[in-house]
Amino acid sequence: MGKGELKKRFEAMIDSFSDRRLRWLVGKGRSLIEKGEMKSEEYEALMENILRTEMERRMIINELKSGPLTVSELSERLTLPKKHVFKHLMALKRLNVIAIKEREEELEFHLL
């Protein structure tokens, strides 16, 4: 992993901590485990999944700040599989963070 890619991931990770789901889960984690509502291994796996998801979405958002991009362009810039990028883009669309336009034969995504 090059310096540029590492910097993108680090910035996205910092941004991810602003997500309210992550903050809620961090705050409630101990209580969930102590009450027996969740095993510590389940909590750790859930935290890892949410953090990875939020980090990847923040990386996408940060890339889109420079202008509209396609799934292929985002995948290449972020070294993420196109399937993951598309899944995140659809989630961001549902959250009204991005919009979609057609560009030649591909879809183009941009921030709202």
N, C-alpha and C positions, 0 to 999 in steps of 0.2 A: 504494500500500500504506500503510495507516494505521499509527500507532504501536503499537496493540495487536497487529495482525497481525505487524508486524516483530518485536515483542518475543517473540511465540510462536515465530516461526521461529528467532530467535537462541537462545532457551532450548533448543529442540529440537536445534539444531545442536551446542550445547555437550554436551548429553546424548548425541548420536550418537557422539561421540568415545570413549565408554565401550564401544562395541561391539567385541568381540574380533576380528571379521572385518576391520573397518576398521583396527584397530591392527596386526594381522598383515600386512595388505596394505601399509600404510605402511612397516612394518619390512622387508618382503621386496621392495618395489618396485624399489629400485635393483639388487638382486641378480638379479631376474627380467629386468630390461632388459639388464644387463651380460652375463648368460649367453645372451642371445638368445632366451629363452623367451617374451618379450613385447616388442612395440615400445612405445616411449614413448607414442605416440598411443593405443594400445590400453590401456595402463596408466592414462593420464589419463581416458579414457572410462569405464573400469571404476570408477575412484575416484569420478568424478562420479556415476555411476549408483548405486553403493553409498551414497554420502553422501546423495544425494537420497532414496533409499528409506528409509534409517535416520532421516533428519530428519523425513520425513512420518510414519513410524510413531511416532516420539517425540512429534510434535505430537498424534497421535491418542491416545496413552497419556496425555499431559498433560491433554487435554480430558476423558478418561474419569475422571480423578481427582475431578472434581466430581460424578460420578454417571453412571448409565447413559444412553446416547444411541443414536439410530438412525443409519443411514447418511446419511439426509437431513439430520439435525441436524448431524452431523460435517462433512458436505460444505459446508453453509452456513457453519458457524463457521470452517472452515479454508480456505474458498475453493478447495477441491480438487474435481475431478470425482468424482461418485458412484462411477463405475467404479474409480477409483484407491483411493478410501476402502474400498470393498468388498474389493478385492484385498488391501490391507494388513490389513484385519480378518481375512480368512481365513488369512493368514500368521501373524498374532498368535494366532489360535485354535489353529493347529497347534503353535505354540510354547508353548501353555498360559499365555498372558499374559492372555487375555480369555475370557469365557464369553458365551453367547448365550441370550436369553430372548425369548419372543414378547410383544409389546405391541400390543394391538389388531390391526391388519393389517400391522404392520411388525415386523422383528426389532430387538431392543434389545441392545446390547453393553455389557458392564461388565468392569472389571478383576477379576482373581482375587486 
